Amino acid sequence: MTHTSQSCDQATSLWLANDLPREILSHLKLGGCPETAINSSFKLGSAAQTSIGLSGLAAAYILSLRTGNMQDVSVDARHAILDISSESWYTVDGQIPTASARDYLAGIYRTKDDSFVRLHTNFPHHRQGILNILQCDPTREAVQAALLQWNAKDLEDEAVKQKMCIAAYRTFEEWDKHPQAAALRGTPPVQLIKIGEAPKRDINESPQFPLEGIRVLDLCRVLSGPVCGRTLAAYGADVLLVTSPKLPDLPVLDIDTSRGKRTTQLDLTQPSQYDCLKELVKDADVFLQAYRPGGLQEKGFGPQELAKVRPGIVCANLTAYGWEGPWKHKRGFDSLVQTATGFNWAEAEAFAKFDGLPIMNKPEPQALPVQALDHVAGYFLAFGIQAAIAKTITEGGSWEVRVSLAAVAQWFRSLGQLPPDTAFRDGRPLPKRMIPSDPEVAALSVTLHEATGDKRDVEGRLRTMTAIRHAAQLSVTPVKDVEAPMCLDRHQPVWLPRV
C-alpha cells in the first residue's frame, strides 16, 4: 500500500494502533477519489473507504493465519459511499420499498431561544415519551408549537432524565466545552481490551471463507450493529440475528442489514428463552450487541460474565456516546450525534460559503447526505471484532471491542473539512432512487434470493432482492452473497454444524 492518500494514512494508523502486523498493509489497495466521492464538506469518502478497507483486510489476515495464504483487498471510494448508504438502493421483487424508516414526527424543530433541536421518534415508545414531555398532540404543528416554549439545551437535559432521544443543536466549539466531549478526548474509534485468559484458538482446518466456522450472536437493531453483523456474514461467519418479539422492528432497514444472516427471536423475560440464549453463548465465538448501555449486562450478558461462560469469546459493544462521562448512558442515534456534536452546523456553514450566502449567526441545521456515522461505526466494529479474533489465534485470551458513534464522530472531525467548492461543486451527488435502478447502482448490485429458513414455511412465492454488493473486494475469496432472510424470525435458535 502506497501512502498517497488520507485514506491510506488513516488505515495504516488504525491498523498499527491495534498491534496488527505492518507487512499486511501492503495488501490494501484503495482506489478512486475519496474527496469527490460525495457532496459533503466532510471527508466521508475517506472515512467509508478506510473503515471498509480495514474490515476487509482483517478478514484477509485471519484467512492467512488459518491457511498461510494472503490476498489483496481493494476498495473504490465511490463504491464505498454507495455501500454506506446501502439501505437506499435495495429492491424487493423489482420494487423500491414504499414505507419509510423515519417517523413522521422525527427531525429538526425551532426552539424558544432561536435555536434548534432534533427529535428521534422512529420507535413508538420514543415518540410517546417525547409527546409526554411536550404535552401536545402527535402532529408536527403541535410539536413545533410546544417546542417554542423550550430552550434547546433545557429540553435536551429533560430528555436525558426521561431517557428519550433529543439532541440540542451545537457548534463544534460548543461541543468542545461539553463534559462529554472532554470524556471522549483521546478515545480511538476502535478499542480492543483483553478481558480474560484463554488458550489460543485452534486453526486446524482449511476454510473456504475467512470467517467460516466462526459463530456470531448478533443482538443489534437499527443500522450500525446490524451492518457489522452483515459484514461478518459476508466474510463467511454463521451470524444468528437474535431479536425480541416484544420490541418494535424497522423492516425497511432490517431487510437490507440482515442479508446473509439467519434470524430468530427470543424473549429474554421468559426463563426458557433466556436459557436458550445462555446455551447459544457457550458455543459462540462473537457476542455482538448494541442495546442501551448496561441493558444486557443487567441480564447477565456483560463482557466479564460472557468471558467466564465462554473463554476465548469476543464481546463487541456499540454505544452512542462512549463508556465514560455524563452521557455514557444516554441513548442516541446517528442523526442525534451529528446534531449534538457540531456536524450539522459545520456542514450548513460550508454549504452557505459555497452558495455565496451570508454566514448566519445560527444557520438551519444541514445533515450529512448519508448515515455515515452509523455505517462507518459498523465497519469499525467489524474490523475490531476480526482484529480480536486474530489475537485469539496468535495469543489467545477473551476480548472486548468497543465502538461509539461519538468517538467515530470525533475521528471524522479529525480528518478535517474539504474546501466548499471541492465539496459541493466537484463532489458527486448520490444517484437518483428509481426503477429501473440508476445505471451506477445497477452495476454495483447483486441479486439475492429469499431464505427458506428452518422455522416455518414461507407463505407464497419466495422473493428476490437486489442490493449494493460489499465494497471490499477480496482477490481470492470473494464475499459470500447467498441469500436474505427478509424477516426477523425465519430460523431455529441453533448453530449450524461447523464444517
N, C-alpha and C positions, 0 to 999 in steps of 0.2 A: 504494500500500500504506500503510495507516494503522499507526502504531506503537502498537498497543493490546495486544500480547501479547509474551511472551518469544520465541515462535517468530519473529515479525516482526523483533524486535530482533536476534536471532541471525542470521537470514537477511541482514539489512542489513549487519551487521558482517562476515560471511564473504564476502559478495559484494564489498564495497568493499575488503576486505583483499587481494583478488586483482586489484585495479585494473580492475574492470569498471564500466561507466558507471552512475552513480546513477539516471539517469532511467528505466532499465529496471525498477527495483524497483517502480514504481507498477503494474506488470502482474502482480504476485504477489498472489494472494488466498488467505489462509489462514483456513479456517473450522473450526467445531466447537469443542469444549472440550478442549484437549490435556491439561489437568491431570487430567481424569477419564476419559480415553480408554482407560486400562488400570489394573489394580490393582497398582501398584508405587509405592514411595516415591520412585523416580527419575523424572525428567520425560521418560519415554520418548515420550509423545505429542508433546511439543515437538521432541525430537530427530528422531523419524521425519518429522514434518511439515516441519521445517527442511531436512533433507537431501534429501528427495524434492522439495520445492518448489524448492530450488536447482538440482537436476538438470534439472527441467522448464523452469525459467526460462532456464537456459543454453542448452537446446535451442531455445527460442523466440528467444533472442537471436541464435543462429547463423543461424536461418532469416531473421531480419530483416536480418542482414548480407548474406545471399545474395539476398533478394528486395525489401528495403525495407519489408516489412510486418511489424509487431509484433502479437502476440496476447497474450491473458491466460492465466495459468496458475493453476489453483485446486487446493488440496489440503485435503481434510477430515481432521481429526485421527484420527477413529476408523478411516476407510478406510486411513490411513497405518499404523496399528497392525496391521491385518489384512494389509497389504502386507508389513510387515517380519516377518511370521510366515507367509509365503506357502506354505512347504513343508508347513504343517499343514492346508491347505484344499483341495488339488487332488484330483481323482478321475480315474481312467482307466477308461473304459467303465462309468462309474457306480459304481466301487468305490474304496474307500479302500485304499491300499497296505498289505499285511499285514506286510511287512518293516519293520525299524527301521533308521534311520541310525546308531543308537547301539549300540555293542558292549556285550555283557553284563557285561564287567569295568569299563567306564567308570563314573566317578562319585566320590563322596565317601567317604573312609575315615578312621577314627581312627588316631592315631599314638601313639608311646610317651610323648611329652611332653604328653599330654592335649590335643592339637591335631588338625588335620585336613589331609589333602591331597586334591587332585582329580587323578585319573588320566584321561588321554585315550588310549583304546585302539582307536579306531574303524578304524584301518588295521592290518592283520595284523602288519606289521613293528614298529609301535609297541607293540602288545600283547606281542609276543615279547620286545622289548627290555626292557620293564618286568618281565616274568616272569624274564628273565635276571638283572636287578638283584636282584630279591627272592628268587630261587632257590626258587620254590614252584610248586605245581600251578596249572593255569588254572581255579580256582574262586574265587568271591567270598569264601568262607570261608577258603580258604588264603591269598588275597591279604591279607585283613584280619589274619589271624594273623601273617603276615610283616611287615606294616606296623607292628604293635605292638612290633617290635624297632628301629624307626627313629624319630628325631626328624624333624619335618616339614621343617625347612629343610635338614637334612643330606641327606635324601632328594632334595629339590629340587636341591641342589648336585650330587649324584651324577648325577641325571638330565641336568643341563646337560652334564656331562662325557661322558655316554654318548649325548647328542643325542636324548634321549627327552622325553616330554611329560607333565610332572608339575608341579603348582603347589602351593606351601605356602599355607595359609590366613592372611590378614593383615587387620589393621585399616587404615583409611586412614592413621593415624598411623605405623604400622609401615612401610607402603609409602613414605611420605614420607621415611623415613630410608634407604631403599634407594638405592644409587648409580644404578640405572636410572631411578628417579623423578627424581633430580637431573638426569640427562642429558636427560630429556624436558621439563623445565620450560621454558615459553615456546614449545614446539613447537605450531604450529597443527594442527588436524585435517586440513587440506589444504595441501600445499606445492606451488607451481609454481616450477620452476627452469629458466632458459634454458640449454641445453647446447650450442648451436651456431647458426651463421648459416645462413639460407636465405631465398630470396625469398618475398614474400607469396604466399599461396595464391590461385590463380586461381578466381574465383567466377562465371564466365560461364556460368550455367545457371539453369534455373527448376525447382528441386526441389519434389516433392510433399510430402516429409517433411524435417524439419530436417537429418538426417544422411544423406540419400540420396546415394549415391556415395562415402561415407566407408567405407574398408575397415579392419576391426579384426581383428587377430590376438589371439585370447583364449586364453592359456595358463594357465588358472586351474582350481582344483578346490575342492571343499567348498562354501562359501557366499558369502563376501564378494566375491571377484573375480568369480565367476560371476554374482552379482546385478548387478554393474556391467556386464558384457557383455550381459546380458539387457536392461538399461535402454537401452543404446546401440542394440540391435536394435529396441527398441520405438520409438525415435525415427528409425528408417529406415536405420541403418548395415547394411552387409554384414558380419556378425560370423561369423568362421570359428573355431570352437572346436577347438583342437588339443590332444589328449591323447595319452598314450603307452600302447601296448598292453601294456607291461611293468609299469605301475603300477596298483594297485588302484583301483577306482571306488566311488562311493557312489550307486547307481542311484536310491534313494529321493529324494535331493536333486537328482541330475542331471536327472531328468525335468522337474522344476519350473524349475531355473535355466537350462536350455538352450532354453527357449521362444524362438522367433523366430530362433535361430541355425542355422547349418549346422555339421555336426560331422564331423571327420576325425581320423585317428590317424597319428602319425609317431613312429618310434623313432629318437631322435637319436644312438643308438650306431651306427646304420647309415649309412655315408657318403652313400648316395644319398638317404636320407630327411632327413639333416642338410642336404644341399644343397638339397633341396626347400623346407625352411623358409627358408633363406637367400634363395632366389628369391622366395618369398612376401613376405619383408620388403621387397624392392626396390620393391614396388608397394603396400605397406601405408601407411595414414595413422596408425594407432594400434597400438602393441605393448603388450598388457596382460598382466602376469604376477604370480603370487602364490606362486611356488615359494620354497623356503627362501632366505634372503638369500645372494646371490652364486652361487646354483646355476646360473642361466642365464648369468651373466657369465662363469663358468668355461668355458662352451661357446661364448663369443664373441658372446653376445647381450646384453651390458650396454648401458646408455644411450649411452655415448660411441661404442661400436662401431656401434650402430644409427644414430646420427645421421650417421656417416660414410657408411654404406651408403645411407641414405635421408634426405638433408637435408629438414627440414620435418616429420619424424616426431614424434609424441607418444608418449613412453615412460612407461607408468603402472606403478608398482610398489607392491605391498602387502606389508607385513611385520607381524609380531606386535608387536614391541617397539621399532621405530624404527631409525634409522641410526647412532646414537651410543650409547655406554655399554657396560657389560659384557655386557648381554643382547642386543646388536644381532644376534647370530647365533642366538639362542635360538628354537627352534621353539615355536609357540604357536597356540592357538585361542581363540575367544570365551569358552568356559567357563573356560579356564585363566586368561585375563587378568582376568576377573571375580574369580576366587578370589585371585589373586596381588596385585591392586591394591586390595582392600578392599571391593568392592561386595557380595559375598556376606555379609560381616559386617554392613555398614551396613543392608542390606535385612532381615537377621534381627533386628537390634535394633529397627528401625522397626516390624516386624510384632509383636514382643513388646510394645512400648509400646501398640499398638492393641489387642492381645488382653488387656491388663491383666496380662501375665505378668511375673515378676521379670526384670530385666536380668541375664543370667548373665555370669559372667566371660568365658566363651568360648562364645557360642551356636552351635548347629549351623548350618552354612552354609545360606543360602537364596539360590538362584539367581534371577536376573531371570526374569519369566514368558515372555519371548521372547529369541531370539538377537539382541538389539538391537545389540550392538557389530558383529557381522558385517554385518547388513543396512545399518545406518547408514553404516558404513565403505564398503560397496559403493556407496551413493548418493553419498557424498562423492567417491569415486573417479570416478564418472560425471560429477559436477559439475566436478571438476578437469580431467578429460580434455576436456570441452567448453569450459571456460574457456581451456584451452591451444589448442584448435582455433580458437576465436575470435581468439586472439592470432596464430595463423599467418595469419589473414585480414587483421587490422588492422596487424600489424607484422612478420610473418614470423618465421623462426627455428625451431629444433628445441627441444622442451621435454620436461622430465621432471616427472611428477606423483607425489608421494609421500603415501601414507596409511598409518598404522599403527594397529592395534587399540588399542594402549596410549595413543596420542595422542588417539584418539577417546574412549577411556575418560576421559582427563584432561579433555576438553571436556565430556563428560557430567557429570562431577563438578562442574565449574564452574557448571552450571545450578542446582545446589542440590537439596535434597530437599523433598518435599511433607510437610505435617503428616500423621501416621499416619492420622487419621480421613479426610482427603481421599483419601489413597492407597488405603486398604483398605476403607473404608465406601462412599465415593462412587465410587471408581474401578471401572470396568466390567470384569468378568472376560472372558476370551476366550470365544467361543462354544463350544458342545459340538461335537466332531467326530462326525458321524453321517451316516447315509444314510436318507432323502434329506437333502441339506445343510440345515444350520441356515438359517432364512429370511434372516438378515442376511448370511451368507456367499453364499447363492444370489443375492441381489440385487446383490452386488458382483462376481459371477463372469462369466467369458467362456468360450465354448466354442471349442476349438481342435482341428483335425484333424491326424493324424499325417502328417509329411512323407514323401513317397515317396523323396526323395533321388535321387542320380545314380550311386551307387557299387555298389549291389546291390539286387536285388528284395526287397521286403518280403514275408516269408512270411505267408500268411493275410490276413485282413481288416485293413484299416487301422483303428487305434484312434482314439478320441475322448477328449479330456480337458477337464475344466473347471478353471479356475484363477482366483484373485483377479486382477482386472484392475488395471493400473497405476494408482496413486493420484493421480498428477499428471494433471489433465485440461487439455489444451490446447484453447483455444476455437475455433481454426480448423483445425488439423491434428491430429485425434485420433491416439493412438499406434497403431502398426502391430501388430495382433494377427492373425497369419495362420495359422501352423501351428507344430507342435512336432516335433522330430526323434525324441524318445523313445528314442534310443540314441546311443552315442558315436562311431559310425563309419558315417555314412549318406551322406557326400558325398566327392567327389574333392577333393584338396588344391589347388584352383584358385580364383581370384577370379571372381565374376560380372562380366560386362561392365558398365562404367559407363554409366548411362543418358544 
